[in-house]
């Protein structure tokens, strides 16, 4: 059975990243794919101090067991933070045993209120995932001006972006 974990790559509350990630999770669900949705808001507040290395708290172990071990594929939705992806994503990855990622697949969607759609952050994250022996899909959608893509109800309203996301979801299912 295929399980895809969609990860909203920020712990900022009510972000456009989480709206984008939820939109993608809904698209997978509509195609009858089992989806696990992880917002980094769910991470224990002190995980970077308690879960790095061989120690692991029960709360963080539960996250690994629910979202990472059973999943065949991951979709990271990462906003642009200071020309890269958020440190909270790297800290989370650093606290997960590398073997959990080996030979799994991932897709990366970049989100930015600027023009580049977090191109640089996608490339940085690709390098980290390759180091962990994760196969990263070639199509990495870059959502520029993301603050203009959602309506007042928090729904993706841009038809071109909807079509790109639907295409990406289909590619990730086939990948």
C-alpha positions as CSV (number, residue, x, y, z in Angstrom):
1,X,0.0,0.0,0.0
2,X,1.3,3.4,-0.9
3,X,1.3,6.1,1.7
4,X,2.4,9.7,1.0
5,X,3.2,12.1,3.7
6,X,2.7,15.8,2.9
7,X,4.8,18.0,5.1
8,X,4.1,21.7,5.6
9,X,7.6,22.9,6.0
10,X,7.2,25.7,8.6
11,X,6.0,26.0,12.1
12,X,4.5,29.5,11.5
13,X,0.8,29.5,12.4
14,X,-1.8,30.0,9.7
15,X,0.8,30.2,6.9
16,X,0.3,30.1,3.2
17,X,2.6,27.1,3.2
18,X,0.1,25.1,5.3
19,X,-2.7,26.1,2.9
20,X,-0.6,25.0,-0.1
21,X,0.3,21.7,1.7
22,X,-3.4,21.0,2.6
23,X,-4.4,21.7,-1.0
24,X,-1.9,19.1,-2.2
25,X,-3.0,16.6,0.5
26,X,-6.6,17.0,-0.7
27,X,-5.6,16.4,-4.3
28,X,-4.0,13.1,-3.3
29,X,-7.0,12.1,-1.3
30,X,-9.3,12.9,-4.2
31,X,-7.2,10.4,-6.2
32,X,-7.7,7.8,-3.4
33,X,-4.2,7.8,-2.2
34,X,-3.6,7.4,1.5
35,X,-2.1,10.7,2.8
36,X,-0.6,11.6,6.1
37,X,-0.4,15.3,6.7
38,X,2.3,16.7,8.9
39,X,2.4,20.4,9.9
40,X,5.7,21.3,11.6
41,X,3.5,23.1,14.1
42,X,2.9,19.5,15.5
43,X,6.6,19.1,16.4
44,X,7.4,19.1,20.2
45,X,8.6,22.5,21.0
46,X,11.9,21.2,22.5
47,X,12.6,18.4,20.0
48,X,15.9,19.8,18.7
49,X,17.3,19.5,22.3
50,X,15.7,16.2,23.2
51,X,15.7,14.2,20.0
52,X,19.0,14.8,18.3
53,X,21.3,11.8,18.3
54,X,20.4,8.5,19.9
55,X,17.9,10.0,22.3
56,X,14.3,10.4,21.3
57,X,11.2,11.5,23.2
58,X,8.0,9.6,23.0
59,X,6.3,12.5,21.2
60,X,9.0,12.7,18.5
61,X,9.1,8.9,18.1
62,X,5.4,8.9,17.6
63,X,5.8,11.4,14.7
64,X,8.5,9.3,13.1
65,X,6.4,6.2,13.5
66,X,3.2,7.8,12.1
67,X,4.6,10.0,9.3
68,X,8.0,8.7,8.2
69,X,8.4,5.0,8.7
70,X,5.2,3.8,6.9
71,X,5.5,6.3,4.1
72,X,6.8,5.4,0.7
73,X,6.9,9.0,-0.5
74,X,7.1,12.5,0.9
75,X,6.1,15.8,-0.4
76,X,7.9,18.7,1.2
77,X,6.2,22.1,0.8
78,X,8.9,24.6,1.8
79,X,8.7,28.3,2.0
80,X,11.6,30.6,1.3
81,X,13.4,31.6,4.5
82,X,16.5,33.8,4.0
83,X,17.2,32.4,0.5
84,X,16.7,28.7,1.5
85,X,14.3,26.5,3.3
86,X,13.3,26.8,7.0
87,X,15.8,25.6,9.6
88,X,13.0,23.8,11.4
89,X,12.8,21.4,8.4
90,X,16.6,20.7,8.6
91,X,16.4,20.3,12.4
92,X,13.5,17.8,12.0
93,X,15.4,15.8,9.3
94,X,18.6,15.8,11.5
95,X,16.6,14.3,14.4
96,X,15.2,11.3,12.3
97,X,17.5,8.3,11.9
98,X,18.9,8.4,8.3
99,X,17.9,4.8,7.6
100,X,14.2,5.9,7.8
101,X,14.7,7.9,4.5
102,X,16.8,5.4,2.5
103,X,15.5,4.5,-0.9
104,X,12.2,6.4,-0.4
105,X,10.9,9.1,-2.8
106,X,10.2,12.7,-2.4
107,X,8.8,15.7,-4.2
108,X,9.5,19.3,-3.3
109,X,7.2,22.3,-3.8
110,X,8.7,25.7,-3.2
111,X,6.5,28.6,-1.9
112,X,7.5,32.2,-2.0
113,X,5.9,35.6,-1.9
114,X,8.7,36.7,-4.3
115,X,9.5,35.8,-7.9
116,X,11.6,32.6,-7.6
117,X,9.3,30.3,-5.8
118,X,12.1,29.2,-3.4
119,X,14.2,27.7,-6.2
120,X,17.4,28.0,-4.1
121,X,15.7,26.4,-1.1
122,X,14.5,23.5,-3.2
123,X,18.0,22.8,-4.5
124,X,19.4,23.0,-0.9
125,X,16.8,20.5,0.3
126,X,17.4,18.3,-2.7
127,X,21.1,18.0,-1.7
128,X,20.2,17.0,1.8
129,X,17.7,14.4,0.6
130,X,20.1,13.0,-1.9
131,X,22.7,12.6,0.9
132,X,20.1,10.6,2.8
133,X,19.6,8.4,-0.3
134,X,16.1,9.7,-1.1
135,X,15.1,9.8,-4.8
136,X,13.8,13.3,-5.5
137,X,11.3,13.9,-8.3
138,X,12.6,16.1,-11.1
139,X,9.5,18.3,-11.2
140,X,9.7,20.8,-8.4
141,X,6.9,23.3,-8.7
142,X,7.8,26.8,-7.7
143,X,4.9,28.8,-6.5
144,X,5.8,32.5,-6.8
145,X,3.7,35.3,-5.4
146,X,1.9,32.7,-3.3
147,X,0.1,35.5,-1.4
148,X,-1.9,36.2,-4.6
149,X,-2.9,32.5,-5.3
150,X,-5.4,32.0,-2.5
151,X,-8.8,33.6,-2.1
152,X,-10.3,35.1,1.1
153,X,-11.5,31.7,2.2
154,X,-8.0,30.3,2.0
155,X,-8.6,28.2,-1.1
156,X,-6.3,28.0,-4.1
157,X,-8.0,30.2,-6.7
158,X,-5.4,30.5,-9.5
159,X,-6.4,28.1,-12.3
160,X,-2.9,27.8,-13.7
161,X,-1.5,26.8,-10.3
162,X,-4.3,24.4,-9.7
163,X,-3.5,22.7,-13.0
164,X,0.2,22.5,-12.1
165,X,-0.6,21.0,-8.7
166,X,-2.9,18.5,-10.2
167,X,-0.2,17.5,-12.7
168,X,2.4,17.3,-9.9
169,X,0.2,15.0,-7.8
170,X,-0.3,12.7,-10.8
171,X,3.4,12.6,-11.4
172,X,4.1,11.8,-7.7
173,X,1.6,9.0,-7.7
174,X,3.2,7.5,-10.8
175,X,6.7,8.0,-9.5
